[in-house]
């Protein structure tokens, strides 16, 4: 019968994640909106990501009549700080340059090797962009549509699309990117997304290139083409999009559309992590832990897992990074062993509400429950609690995690805190096997061969051994003749 296990390695793999430009949408949480109207202001600047490995955002346009124009800020200036915040990436610029109180704010920019300090007083963005759009400024029309954009994709008005489409035609790359993103998910206008995203990418929108790559990676609206997708993700990365770099790295790591190249993947994950991709940090940590494409450095891996878990303005906390931080504490990987700390991390991850913007959040949350259950069952470094361990393992299994199913099978097979029940153990092994756990398939094969908890069935046992082998569990593979 199976014995408890819990060792695992996590590498985030979700190629083709669609994303908009790095300009995040305004918050629309009505519950937190003050009863008294307040000014939501803009600095009157459009910016792009800083050069690779750089911090801040580069001014691409200074809108006439705005605060930045009045302070003589210029195209090409590197915005390094707004208020008290030193900008780590372009996403932080977006968070601080729009939807802000209309109160004076200190801004630092780098220009020709010198630092220029200005004090800007934001103006009401709705009125400012409405006037700019009437005056024929494409980026102002884009921002009007951007302010109306519903990121959930359910209630975008015709006015939103009208503004984005007109701004796109007038040459706004980001308007094309957002217009294409909305059209991608439109039930009746999906076919219009491709030429719009192609225009966005041609106009050097990083988000536009990333979303066009997503279509080719997944075969949505177009014929699937990994080579084309890889090229577009690489261009998106070159233009500064963190998720473009992440996906380009994933394609290099998996050899999709490009040659398999772990060193190249590490470089791209590094660029993704530096520019704000939490998943990029997590995956780079995985490479450092296992010495793939880089020299093994478990302490560096731990730091990167922490960065992935913390998240950034560009991407929320990556639960996969958090689980690897917990695993590092549990097993002493790059950090001093601390099972109690690991248990706390697994508990938070198990209880965390699923964030749809975090890749594989539901699966990782389920895995966290299973891993916490494993700690309670083993009692290694924390107080042993068989009831909690079983309940958490079953919870993980119920949520679809094969590890939880396997550990629950071990509990019932051994009678750990419950009466031994071979039939129930086998039912959990069946779930583990169906979930892709090779050892679960193997143990279930043994049960069928011996008739332990199930009717004896050697043919079924042979089938399960074969599946275990296919899933990488070597004991299930036929022995080679010598």
Secondary structure by P-SEA (a helix, b strand, c coil): cccbbbbbbbbbbbcccccccccccccccccccccbbbbbcccccccccccccccbbbbccccccccccccccccccccccccccccccaaaaaaccccccccbbbbbbbcccbbbbbbbbbccaaaaaaaaaaaccaaaaaaaaaaacccccccccaaaaaaaaaaaaaccaaaaaaaaaaaaaccccccaaaaaaaaaaaaccaaaaaaaaaaaaccccccccaaaaaaaaaaaaaaccaaaaaaaaaaaaacccccccaaaaaaaaaaaaaaccaaaaaaaaaaaaacccccccaaaaaaaaaaaaaccccccccaaaaaaaaaaaaccccccccaaaaaaaaaaaaaccccccccaaaaaaaaaaaaaaaaaaacccccccaaaaaaaaaaaaaaccaaaaaaaaaaaaacccccccaaaaaaaaaaaaaaccaaaaaaaaaaaaacccccccaaaaaaaaaaaaaaccccccccccc
